[in-house]
Amino acid sequence: MFRSKNSGVKQEHPDKQVRMEHAHTLFLLACERLKNINNWNKYCAVAMADTLLTDKNGVPARGEPQVGDYIRIDIPGPGTESGDGYDWVQIEEIAGRNSRPYR
């Protein structure tokens, strides 16, 4: 914040406003990338794992993840026998912008 010489009113410094807008834009991009599970490996310089969003029955899914969906993770090396060679994570909660979970 700085005080204008003419008006005496406190205002945000213009550089701070630009940085805040840039940070907000990057935050929204990160949120979109988190929801794009099937493309996570494309965001890394070296893909170390393949991920796939599936429904509760293990059927590949498109679109935004939902509570109850699974993420199938294929990490190089031997996988678990119970997971058919994959690691699995079930989505239990999805938090919104205001950190209020929705189901």
C-alpha positions as CSV (number, residue, x, y, z in Angstrom):
1,M,0.0,0.0,0.0
2,F,1.2,3.5,-0.6
3,R,-0.3,6.9,0.0
4,S,-1.0,9.1,-3.0
5,K,0.7,12.5,-2.6
6,N,-2.3,14.3,-4.1
7,S,-5.3,12.6,-2.4
8,G,-3.8,11.1,0.7
9,V,-5.8,8.0,-0.1
10,K,-4.1,4.6,0.4
11,Q,-3.8,2.6,-2.8
12,E,-2.2,-0.7,-3.8
13,H,1.0,-0.3,-5.6
14,P,0.5,-1.1,-9.3
15,D,3.3,-3.7,-9.4
16,K,1.6,-5.6,-6.5
17,Q,-1.7,-5.7,-8.4
18,V,0.0,-7.2,-11.5
19,R,1.8,-9.8,-9.4
20,M,-1.5,-10.7,-7.6
21,E,-3.3,-11.1,-11.0
22,H,-0.5,-13.2,-12.3
23,A,-0.5,-15.4,-9.2
24,H,-4.3,-15.8,-9.5
25,T,-3.9,-16.9,-13.1
26,L,-1.2,-19.4,-12.2
27,F,-3.4,-20.8,-9.4
28,L,-6.3,-21.3,-11.7
29,L,-4.1,-23.1,-14.2
30,A,-2.8,-25.4,-11.5
31,C,-6.3,-26.2,-10.5
32,E,-7.3,-27.1,-14.0
33,R,-4.2,-29.3,-14.4
34,L,-5.0,-31.1,-11.1
35,K,-8.4,-32.0,-12.5
36,N,-6.9,-33.2,-15.7
37,I,-5.6,-36.5,-14.3
38,N,-5.3,-38.3,-17.6
39,N,-2.7,-35.8,-18.7
40,W,-0.6,-35.4,-15.6
41,N,2.4,-37.1,-17.2
42,K,2.4,-34.4,-19.9
43,Y,3.2,-31.7,-17.3
44,C,6.5,-33.2,-16.2
45,A,9.8,-32.9,-18.0
46,V,10.3,-36.6,-17.6
47,A,7.2,-38.8,-17.3
48,M,7.8,-41.1,-14.3
49,A,4.3,-42.5,-14.1
50,D,1.1,-42.9,-16.1
51,T,-2.1,-41.9,-14.5
52,L,-5.7,-42.7,-15.6
53,L,-9.0,-41.5,-14.1
54,T,-11.5,-44.3,-13.8
55,D,-15.0,-44.5,-12.4
56,K,-15.8,-46.6,-9.3
57,N,-15.8,-49.8,-11.5
58,G,-12.4,-49.2,-12.9
59,V,-13.7,-48.1,-16.4
60,P,-11.6,-45.2,-17.9
61,A,-13.4,-41.9,-17.4
62,R,-13.1,-38.5,-19.1
63,G,-13.9,-35.1,-17.7
64,E,-13.5,-33.8,-14.2
65,P,-12.9,-36.3,-11.4
66,Q,-15.8,-37.1,-9.0
67,V,-15.9,-38.3,-5.5
68,G,-15.7,-42.1,-5.6
69,D,-13.7,-42.2,-8.8
70,Y,-10.2,-43.8,-8.8
71,I,-6.8,-42.8,-10.1
72,R,-4.9,-45.7,-11.6
73,I,-1.1,-45.1,-11.3
74,D,1.4,-47.0,-13.3
75,I,4.8,-46.5,-11.8
76,P,7.8,-48.2,-13.4
77,G,8.8,-51.4,-11.7
78,P,6.8,-54.2,-10.2
79,G,3.3,-53.3,-9.1
80,T,1.1,-54.8,-6.5
81,E,-0.5,-58.1,-7.2
82,S,-3.8,-57.0,-5.6
83,G,-3.9,-53.9,-7.9
84,D,-3.1,-55.9,-11.1
85,G,0.3,-54.2,-11.3
86,Y,-1.0,-50.7,-10.6
87,D,-1.4,-48.5,-7.6
88,W,-4.9,-47.2,-7.0
89,V,-6.1,-44.1,-5.2
90,Q,-9.8,-43.4,-4.5
91,I,-11.0,-39.8,-4.6
92,E,-12.7,-39.2,-1.2
93,E,-13.1,-35.5,-1.2
94,I,-12.7,-32.6,-3.6
95,A,-12.2,-29.2,-2.0
96,G,-13.5,-26.1,-3.7
97,R,-11.9,-22.6,-4.1
98,N,-13.0,-21.6,-0.6
99,S,-11.6,-24.8,0.9
100,R,-15.1,-26.1,1.5
101,P,-15.3,-29.7,0.4
102,Y,-18.1,-30.8,-1.8
103,R,-19.3,-34.3,-2.5
